[in-house]
């Protein structure tokens, strides 16, 4: 499966290039024939489940791993045989990797010291880096005297203090609680926009990827299944795997009854028909997976002109503040999740008609199972 560069360019310059890159560990194919361009100044996220190849790809870019085949270029120069310390790359890890016996200021100064920066320059640069992450007042504290979020800011300041051209982040917020993680996502994005540095970010958290990224590359089994802007991946997934990994989805299995251009009629097991957008080759009689997001399903009584209508019974309602999640049981026993108004009143067992537009429902060739998302 070939990767594409996709949209979402910054200044249009290819800053990082992976050219036919492969990585083998014995007989295990960790990364398969990767071709990827990273634009100068963009925030690109590698997203995927464990073992999908995203961290291995990041480590090859950092220099911690060497490709089995292929070439990696950084600003036009081949780097696959260049040691990490010569690549001018900043790294931020999940575990912070701070020196506990050193002060915050000394931790941040460390990359400058090992690069033999004159002492007269180190102090001002450390102060500037700590001011960027709003920690200048804590420069004399030890890491153990800081909260998890503050420690992560120190790690970020240390990665930025020597003004690298590229910053790599491997699950940097994974150890933080939900509220702090969401706050740090905003801070990281603002810092990226302020500095204009190129960031490559690894996560398995799809909401984090959607929140922060200019583009997202979704990894599956050592390949990039799709790359694009967050809204492209959410609204126009190219495969069933991408549809399942980005956001929530309802899944329905069926068989293609007929195809008309980019639309197809799908017969569900209970005899109901659904019109969907066809994604990929879908010959008549082929088994397919349908994907429809909870917010795209409407109560039929509240809308007009939707192509698909299906009967169900209320199996439950879950209150979420700004909306409710209606659990609607179909005749075949399958339950669809539907987002409805918070004030809507639905009783258990009540019949309900659901509706959605053809363009909001996608039919994929039968393959990777669609789940409810993450």
C-alpha positions, -999 to 999 in steps of 0.1 A, spaced: 0 0 0 18 31 -12 18 62 10 9 95 -5 21 130 4 -15 143 7 -25 179 13 -18 203 41 15 217 29 31 246 48 55 264 25 55 235 0 91 224 6 100 188 12 119 189 44 119 151 52 117 124 26 113 86 31 121 69 -1 112 32 -4 121 27 33 118 -8 48 126 -21 82 130 -58 91 135 -74 124 145 -109 114 115 -122 94 92 -95 109 84 -67 85 80 -36 108 78 -10 80 70 -18 43 81 2 13 74 36 29 73 67 7 65 99 26 72 136 23 71 158 54 67 195 47 88 222 63 71 237 94 41 213 95 28 193 125 25 157 112 12 130 135 19 93 131 -13 75 144 -20 38 147 -23 9 170 6 -8 187 29 -26 163 17 -7 133 52 8 125 47 44 136 74 44 164 98 24 142 94 51 115 101 78 141 132 60 154 146 57 119 142 94 114 158 101 148 187 78 140 180 52 167 172 26 141 187 21 106 165 12 76 169 -23 62 164 -7 28 157 27 13 167 63 19 158 90 44 166 126 35 166 156 59 166 189 42 179 172 11 207 153 27 207 115 32 208 107 69 201 70 72 238 64 82 242 96 101 244 93 139 215 109 159 237 137 174 246 151 139 209 154 127 200 185 147 168 169 159 150 175 192 133 146 210 105 145 236 96 112 252 67 100 273 89 94 303 105 129 301 141 114 306 151 143 329 181 140 352 167 139 388 199 152 404 201 183 382 180 215 385 155 224 358 179 250 344 207 225 342 185 199 325 176 224 299 212 235 295 225 199 290 221 197 252 239 230 249 268 218 271 273 186 251 274 207 219 301 229 234 281 261 232 299 290 250 289 294 286 280 330 280 253 320 256 239 291 276 223 311 304 202 334 282 191 306 259 180 285 289 159 314 302 143 320 268 134 283 265 119 282 300 100 314 293 85 297 262 70 269 283 62 293 312 86 277 337 113 304 342 103 308 379 111 271 385 146 271 370 163 262 404 139 233 413 146 196 408 124 176 385 109 157 415 96 190 428 74 195 397 41 181 386 39 157 356 28 185 333 57 208 345 82 180 339 69 175 304 73 213 298 110 210 310 115 181 285 100 203 258 122 232 267 153 210 266 143 197 231 139 233 218 168 251 235 193 244 208 169 255 181 166 222 162 151 222 127 129 192 136 113 180 168 102 144 173 77 135 200 69 99 210 37 97 231 48 128 251 15 133 269 7 96 275 16 98 312 -6 128 320 -42 127 332 -70 136 307 -75 172 317 -38 180 318 -32 162 286 -59 182 268 -44 214 282 -9 204 270 -23 196 235 -34 232 232 0 245 245 20 224 222 0 235 192 4 271 201 41 267 206 44 250 172 26 279 155 48 304 173 81 288 165 73 274 130 94 243 137 87 210 120 71 185 144 66 148 139 44 134 167 36 98 175 4 88 193 -22 60 195 -48 86 207 -69 96 177 -86 126 194 -51 140 202 -41 136 165 -72 154 153 -67 182 178 -31 191 171 -21 181 135 -19 197 102 -18 162 87 -22 127 101 -6 96 87 -25 65 98 -3 34 101 -16 -1 96 7 -32 96 38 -13 86 22 8 59 4 42 57 -32 34 51 -41 71 45 -25 105 51 -43 138 50 -57 166 71 -78 157 102 -111 167 84 -102 147 53 -96 115 73 -127 120 94 -151 129 66 -136 109 37 -118 77 50 -102 57 23 -105 23 40 -125 5 66 -95 5 89 -93 43 87 -130 47 92 -127 26 124 -96 43 138 -107 79 133 -138 88 154 -168 67 162 -186 46 136 -216 23 134 -209 -8 113 -233 -28 92 -225 -58 70 -243 -64 38 -241 -74 1 -239 -52 -30 -272 -55 -49 -263 -30 -76 -238 -2 -84 -246 31 -100 -215 53 -105 -200 60 -71 -231 48 -52 -243 13 -44 -274 -3 -31 -266 -27 -2 -288 -55 11 -286 -60 48 -291 -95 63 -327 -86 75 -337 -76 39 -334 -39 44 -317 -19 17 -292 10 22 -278 34 -4 -242 42 3 -212 59 -13 -190 32 -28 -153 33 -17 -131 9 -37 -141 -17 -62 -175 -32 -52 -189 -56 -78 -225 -69 -76 -228 -96 -50 -197 -86 -31 -198 -85 7 -193 -50 21 -190 -31 54 -210 0 58 -198 28 81 -220 56 94 -211 80 122 -235 86 151 -239 123 145 -249 116 108 -278 95 118 -310 116 124 -344 110 138 -365 107 107 -393 128 122 -369 158 124 -355 158 89 -366 157 52 -350 144 21 -327 118 36 -322 88 12 -321 61 38 -347 53 65 -347 24 88 -369 13 117 -356 5 152 -366 4 188 -351 24 217 -327 2 237 -314 30 259 -303 67 262 -271 79 278 -268 116 288 -236 134 277 -244 170 286 -244 186 251 -261 155 236 -276 121 243 -265 88 228 -295 69 217 -290 32 215 -313 20 187 -319 -18 182 -325 -29 146 -348 -58 136 -317 -81 133 -306 -73 168 -278 -49 159 -276 -17 179 -268 16 163 -255 46 183 -272 79 174 -264 114 188 -296 133 196 -306 165 213 -300 165 251 -336 174 258 -351 147 236 -373 122 255 -371 86 244 -387 57 263 -373 21 264 -389 0 237 -403 30 218 -403 26 180 -381 51 162 -373 58 126 -337 67 117 -326 84 86 -293 94 69 -280 107 36 -262 85 11 -231 107 11 -227 102 49 -227 63 46 -197 46 31 -195 10 17 -160 -6 19 -149 -39 5 -151 -66 32 -118 -67 51 -106 -51 83 -135 -50 107 -150 -16 115 -153 -10 152 -168 18 172 -136 38 172 -113 49 201 
